[in-house]
Amino acid sequence: MAHIYFEIQADDLQRASDFYGEIFGWKFQKNPHAPVEYRWIETGGTRGGLLKRPADTPPPECGTNAYVCSIEVDDFDATAKKIEKLGGQVAMPKFAVPKVCWQGYFLDTEGNTFGIFEVDEKAQ
């Protein structure tokens, strides 16, 4: 069974935290170990994260500006190879979220970004 982990990119993390917290009752906790400004989202169900947007948003009427979903896998490296073999591309290479997981991002065959992660408390 695959577990889902979603992420929201934002220009202003506090503004986004206030917005989603007020609407859905989500709680946000800063992750001091992440390699980028990052907050975990506690939804009471599906796990998520909020991070500083790494690039400009697309202009209006230029395509979807959406959440990036990450899927838990048993073996990051084997899954990454399969993604590339099937026509996917690496968008952001594998990196450690210290003491949590190995994470990476890809483009699917339609140009959509998605992530995969392998839980590993020893990730450094």
Backbone bond lengths (Angstrom), bond angles and torsions (degrees), N, CA, C in turn:
res aa  C-N    CA-C-N  psi(-1)  N-CA   C-N-CA  omega(-1)  CA-C   N-CA-C  phi
1 M - - - 1.448 - - 1.525 108.85 -
2 A 1.314 117.70 127.87 1.462 122.42 178.26 1.524 109.73 -84.33
3 H 1.313 114.95 139.59 1.459 120.83 175.34 1.528 107.71 -100.38
4 I 1.294 116.42 147.62 1.458 121.53 -177.99 1.523 109.70 -106.59
5 Y 1.324 114.75 140.44 1.458 122.65 175.40 1.521 105.81 -135.94
6 F 1.316 117.93 122.41 1.457 119.94 -178.32 1.522 110.80 -107.74
7 E 1.328 115.54 156.95 1.458 120.58 176.57 1.519 109.73 -134.30
8 I 1.309 114.15 145.96 1.460 122.10 175.84 1.519 107.20 -118.68
9 Q 1.312 116.99 128.14 1.457 121.18 174.47 1.527 108.28 -95.14
10 A 1.323 115.99 142.60 1.462 120.33 -176.26 1.522 111.09 -145.88
11 D 1.323 115.88 150.81 1.460 121.23 174.25 1.525 110.46 -75.44
12 D 1.329 117.13 -36.95 1.457 123.43 -176.67 1.529 107.64 -128.41
13 L 1.328 117.11 104.67 1.462 120.28 -174.87 1.519 112.89 -64.17
14 Q 1.320 117.66 -36.58 1.463 119.02 179.88 1.523 110.64 -67.79
15 R 1.312 117.04 -42.99 1.467 120.88 178.63 1.528 110.26 -60.66
16 A 1.344 116.57 -44.63 1.464 120.21 179.71 1.533 110.98 -66.50
17 S 1.338 117.37 -39.93 1.470 120.65 177.88 1.525 110.63 -61.24
18 D 1.311 116.13 -44.91 1.468 120.50 178.71 1.530 110.73 -61.86
19 F 1.318 116.67 -43.35 1.463 122.50 -178.42 1.525 111.21 -60.76
20 Y 1.338 116.64 -56.44 1.462 120.15 -177.01 1.524 112.39 -70.94
21 G 1.327 116.12 -33.41 1.452 119.57 177.27 1.517 111.58 -63.38
22 E 1.321 116.52 -42.84 1.458 121.46 -179.58 1.531 111.55 -68.81
23 I 1.311 116.77 -41.17 1.471 120.35 -177.54 1.525 112.22 -73.24
24 F 1.335 117.24 -50.14 1.459 121.41 -170.98 1.526 114.32 -108.26
25 G 1.324 117.57 -6.75 1.455 119.95 -177.59 1.526 113.18 77.11
26 W 1.332 116.92 16.52 1.462 120.99 179.99 1.528 109.73 -68.45
27 K 1.314 115.59 148.81 1.459 123.20 175.59 1.527 108.07 -109.51
28 F 1.328 116.81 145.32 1.465 122.57 -177.16 1.517 109.56 -122.99
29 Q 1.320 115.08 136.52 1.459 120.90 179.25 1.523 108.67 -131.98
30 K 1.327 116.30 126.69 1.468 120.76 178.56 1.523 109.95 -63.58
31 N 1.334 115.74 140.86 1.464 121.66 175.30 1.520 107.01 -105.01
32 P 1.339 117.27 101.77 1.467 120.29 -177.08 1.528 113.68 -71.62
33 H 1.328 118.25 -10.32 1.459 121.69 -176.75 1.526 113.15 -98.80
34 A 1.313 118.18 -9.23 1.470 121.11 -177.07 1.527 110.40 -70.17
35 P 1.340 116.64 148.76 1.470 120.07 179.74 1.532 113.36 -75.17
36 V 1.328 117.60 -6.31 1.466 123.01 176.63 1.530 107.75 -134.53
37 E 1.331 117.46 166.79 1.465 120.58 175.82 1.525 108.17 -62.65
38 Y 1.330 117.68 119.04 1.457 121.46 -168.52 1.523 110.29 -148.71
39 R 1.335 115.61 142.16 1.462 122.26 174.71 1.520 109.28 -130.19
40 W 1.321 116.08 135.01 1.458 120.03 172.58 1.517 108.08 -77.00
41 I 1.324 115.94 146.81 1.464 121.85 176.83 1.523 108.18 -110.63
42 E 1.319 115.82 124.90 1.459 122.44 175.46 1.527 106.58 -101.00
43 T 1.335 116.17 111.13 1.471 120.59 -176.49 1.519 112.60 -103.27
44 G 1.336 116.56 -13.27 1.450 119.81 -171.69 1.523 111.04 88.88
45 G 1.319 116.95 2.01 1.467 122.92 179.52 1.508 109.18 -154.59
46 T 1.318 116.75 -112.12 1.457 122.32 179.70 1.517 110.09 -58.10
47 R 1.330 115.49 138.04 1.466 120.29 179.51 1.521 110.05 -82.79
48 G 1.338 115.45 152.25 1.458 118.84 179.38 1.510 112.31 -153.69
49 G 1.342 113.97 176.25 1.447 120.88 179.81 1.514 111.29 -145.14
50 L 1.304 115.66 156.09 1.463 123.47 178.62 1.519 106.83 -126.38
51 L 1.324 116.96 127.04 1.452 119.96 -178.79 1.517 111.56 -136.43
52 K 1.322 114.20 156.73 1.459 121.72 177.36 1.521 108.52 -63.66
53 R 1.320 116.42 130.55 1.462 121.97 -179.34 1.528 109.74 -60.68
54 P 1.362 117.46 125.21 1.458 120.08 -177.03 1.530 114.36 -83.62
55 A 1.324 117.80 -8.93 1.471 121.38 -178.61 1.520 108.71 -149.98
56 D 1.309 116.51 166.60 1.462 120.76 177.87 1.522 111.01 -63.37
57 T 1.322 115.93 149.87 1.464 119.71 174.96 1.524 108.50 -74.48
58 P 1.350 116.97 151.85 1.457 118.16 177.33 1.526 109.56 -65.78
59 P 1.328 117.24 151.18 1.461 119.11 178.39 1.526 110.81 -65.77
60 P 1.337 117.60 157.73 1.473 120.49 178.11 1.527 110.92 -53.39
61 E 1.319 114.86 146.42 1.461 123.62 178.18 1.525 112.46 61.96
62 C 1.339 116.21 28.14 1.462 120.64 -178.18 1.521 111.83 -118.10
63 G 1.283 118.34 3.08 1.456 121.28 -179.17 1.512 110.50 136.05
64 T 1.297 115.22 174.29 1.455 120.97 -176.24 1.523 111.79 -75.57
65 N 1.298 115.11 134.69 1.450 122.67 170.55 1.518 104.53 -110.45
66 A 1.332 117.35 106.08 1.455 120.07 -168.57 1.520 112.38 -137.06
67 Y 1.318 116.03 176.38 1.452 122.68 173.92 1.527 108.78 -68.92
68 V 1.304 115.58 154.07 1.455 121.37 171.14 1.526 106.61 -104.01
69 C 1.319 116.72 122.90 1.462 121.40 178.91 1.520 109.70 -96.88
70 S 1.320 116.12 139.77 1.460 122.46 176.48 1.517 108.77 -116.50
71 I 1.329 115.28 139.73 1.452 121.87 -175.76 1.521 108.91 -114.20
72 E 1.328 116.35 130.56 1.461 121.09 178.41 1.527 109.79 -72.80
73 V 1.335 115.78 132.94 1.465 121.74 178.20 1.528 108.94 -127.36
74 D 1.326 115.91 159.34 1.465 120.27 179.04 1.519 112.13 -78.25
75 D 1.343 117.46 -31.69 1.466 122.13 -175.22 1.527 108.91 -138.93
76 F 1.331 116.48 101.68 1.461 121.21 -176.66 1.524 111.25 -56.32
77 D 1.333 116.92 -51.96 1.462 120.83 -173.23 1.524 112.42 -62.54
78 A 1.327 117.24 -43.54 1.471 120.36 179.69 1.526 110.63 -65.09
79 T 1.330 116.52 -39.77 1.466 119.86 179.82 1.517 110.64 -68.29
80 A 1.341 117.51 -40.54 1.469 121.28 178.67 1.531 110.47 -60.43
81 K 1.325 117.12 -42.51 1.471 120.97 178.22 1.522 110.73 -61.88
82 K 1.314 116.60 -41.92 1.471 121.11 179.74 1.531 110.65 -64.68
83 I 1.324 116.79 -41.04 1.472 121.33 178.94 1.528 109.52 -58.92
84 E 1.332 116.34 -48.54 1.462 120.20 -179.02 1.526 111.49 -66.07
85 K 1.319 117.46 -38.59 1.461 121.55 179.40 1.530 111.19 -62.09
86 L 1.320 116.23 -33.16 1.464 121.19 -178.08 1.526 113.15 -91.21
87 G 1.330 117.74 11.33 1.456 120.96 174.44 1.514 115.66 102.50
88 G 1.330 118.29 0.10 1.452 120.96 176.22 1.519 110.64 -77.45
89 Q 1.323 116.30 163.78 1.459 121.87 -178.80 1.526 109.74 -129.07
90 V 1.321 115.49 147.87 1.459 120.59 176.07 1.525 108.47 -72.80
91 A 1.323 116.98 125.64 1.458 121.82 175.98 1.526 110.51 -99.29
92 M 1.326 116.63 -36.47 1.464 122.95 177.02 1.524 106.45 -148.27
93 P 1.327 118.08 115.25 1.461 121.02 -174.52 1.530 112.89 -60.19
94 K 1.304 114.38 162.39 1.462 123.29 178.99 1.531 110.87 -50.54
95 F 1.333 115.86 134.58 1.454 121.28 175.58 1.526 108.82 -145.65
96 A 1.312 115.46 158.85 1.461 120.75 179.44 1.515 110.83 -87.29
97 V 1.303 116.42 134.00 1.450 122.56 161.97 1.530 101.64 -99.07
98 P 1.335 117.20 99.71 1.455 121.11 -167.89 1.529 114.85 -48.81
99 K 1.324 113.17 129.19 1.467 123.59 177.42 1.527 113.14 66.52
100 V 1.344 117.32 14.53 1.469 120.78 -179.60 1.523 111.10 -125.56
101 C 1.351 116.51 -61.68 1.460 119.03 -171.95 1.526 111.38 -167.23
102 W 1.339 114.48 173.58 1.463 123.38 167.08 1.511 105.80 -101.54
103 Q 1.315 117.65 133.18 1.466 123.12 -174.41 1.513 109.24 -130.37
104 G 1.303 116.84 151.24 1.456 122.76 173.73 1.510 109.77 -161.86
105 Y 1.330 116.52 163.27 1.463 121.31 -177.83 1.516 110.30 -127.93
106 F 1.315 115.21 149.91 1.452 122.77 -175.56 1.518 110.19 -139.14
107 L 1.323 115.15 161.61 1.462 121.89 169.19 1.514 106.56 -105.98
108 D 1.334 116.29 133.28 1.455 119.00 176.02 1.523 109.67 -80.74
109 T 1.300 118.03 -175.10 1.463 121.39 -177.54 1.519 112.82 -69.01
110 E 1.343 117.08 -9.66 1.472 121.77 178.49 1.520 112.14 -104.12
111 G 1.335 116.81 2.73 1.462 120.77 -179.55 1.511 114.06 86.36
112 N 1.342 118.36 8.58 1.457 121.92 178.74 1.518 109.92 -83.69
113 T 1.315 116.66 140.87 1.455 121.96 177.84 1.523 109.95 -88.07
114 F 1.332 115.95 136.54 1.464 121.16 172.35 1.515 107.67 -146.83
115 G 1.318 115.97 162.22 1.451 120.33 -179.21 1.508 111.64 -120.29
116 I 1.330 115.24 159.30 1.457 121.41 168.70 1.524 106.92 -129.51
117 F 1.343 115.48 152.43 1.454 119.30 177.17 1.516 110.09 -145.76
118 E 1.323 114.86 144.95 1.459 122.91 175.31 1.519 107.56 -115.59
119 V 1.311 117.07 117.41 1.456 121.16 179.89 1.518 109.20 -63.57
120 D 1.321 116.18 128.68 1.466 122.57 179.08 1.519 108.36 -159.55
121 E 1.331 115.77 103.58 1.471 120.54 -178.57 1.518 112.64 -65.76
122 K 1.344 117.48 -10.80 1.461 121.81 178.53 1.523 112.17 -96.11
123 A 1.324 117.68 1.43 1.474 121.17 -179.71 1.525 109.11 -59.62
124 Q 1.331 115.95 133.43 1.472 121.69 179.25 1.502 109.08 -135.89
